[in-house]
């Protein structure tokens, strides 16, 4: 569905992505794991059209979307739930939801209302808070609202950047339950996570991104969770597509044991 | 009504309200412009030239002034709306100073009834006499000002309930997140700058005809700074906010003679205090949200 081929992106002289190849299959949950600074958010921003890649191509449903404007990417059917900046804080919940549907509000007002009703069925808590300012919601509710708003655009592919960031464990579980539900209802999901434990439970396929390169691609069972966590959190440095846990090679970075 | 002092003050409040609304519209989309006086000036000169030199009727002169201001705003908008924050502010300030300096050297005069009429550089532009020639009294002209202000204000209130108004507020809150909703932020910002230019232009055209005389130094940066401050004092939650700001400054500080000498001290202090305690003004978004809630509650209680 989404094909990323040799994408490189940089901030000035610092290369954040150094030739990333990645494939998101239609209908599944694909997960991108990696340590801080690996380039996960940069990749999301590049797909969404906010950053322009230096090299490489991005195609979606067999059409090239490289270098397209963010609004163009949304029109093609990709919605991004960004990290941190989730909602319009000075607008109420209902207004935030409508904001996600502005592209088709002129022509299909009744359809938008239907979608809002639908979203409220899925997120009853948002309906209770419909007239409340989004900035006064709890972190979990804001995350829900951000997901709900992204759904208002009727995306074919929903991209989420660290949906569990800063949330309490119970709320994280709720968010991941929502992700699974959405996927069961037919939305393809591409997820960036640091919470490897939760991500590996829902993912159909996952990639490891380390220092701007994909170093592993496979199914959750193929790499032990221990190994994934070690790489995703500690960033043991690029090790090219090695499904086996231990290759007997000395680590580039040695951490004090204890 | 023949209290000319009162009429003058009310007319001033009305005219300045246009430039305050103009700066307010840009504050809503998250841009701080120090240059709205440029569009006020362009329209003052443009409409004055149209009526005093080309002999156009006054209503056509006003329309022309507003259109010229809108066109000038488009010229400014295209290269500047991609600039962020401070850079946009500096660009608008530079543009406004450029306009003022151009008017310092701009000379374009024709002979009418044996007298030279038209802008004469730093000596200004005299005898914009259209309203006196057509026997419009000061009171009638005040009604014209407030009639136009009412039209513009109703336009703002409709805008705030519309899809476009909501998009403007979204851009003001978070342009990148707005872009992610599939909306072309640059296009909407250009539209906002042009609309703001037209609104400032209406005020400028009205001003030129009431004063009958304009000169470049009137349109210095303090006019633009005041225009900005009105929205910041009155509040950014509704178009009534900047009008409250104008009423406080001109209605209270400038008009009460006992304190008028201290006007800038009090005004500056007021802006500083409000920026600390209510950074988005008296009628900010939260206040408007609360007021609308109360209003709905009242209506429900009535029924």
Interface residues (C-beta under 8 A of the other chain):
Chain A: X48 X50 X69 X70 X71 X74 X75 X79 X80 X82 X85 X88 X89 X90 X91 X92 X95 X98 X99 X100 X102 X103 X105 X106 X131 X133 X149 X153
Chain B: X163 X166 X167 X169 X170 X173 X174 X176 X177 X178 X179 X180 X181 X182 X183 X184 X285 X286 X289 X293
